[in-house]
């Protein structure tokens, strides 16, 4: 705490997050009875844990919000300035993000062509810029 100049509460919160994502592992008690930790040596495992536990949840929340957006009347969406082609692109982007995440978690080769298509946008969207 003194070296980092942060509170005990912040250290506690930070340790809990690092343990949750298995970035650090408990390493027993010191001679003075203090819990010690060690960095997880399996970096790939750490990355996959973060993707599974945090990013997958974030994408699920994004998809839920997108479905709520789709439940709105098309006229209401357009009055709010949400063009149908842009809403469609958003849906494709969410879908591709989920597919990409699944591939990453399974350590499969990722096809980036759909991302390029989303990046290029639809022809009607290009005209509006």
Buried (B, 14 or more C-beta within 10 A) or exposed (E): EEEEEEEEEEEEEEBEEBBEBBBBEEEEEEEEEEEEBEEBEEEEEBBBBBBBEEBBEEBEEBBEEBEEBEEBEEEEBEEEEBBEBBBEBBBBBBBBBBBBBBEBBEEEEBEEEBBEEBEEBBEEBEEEE
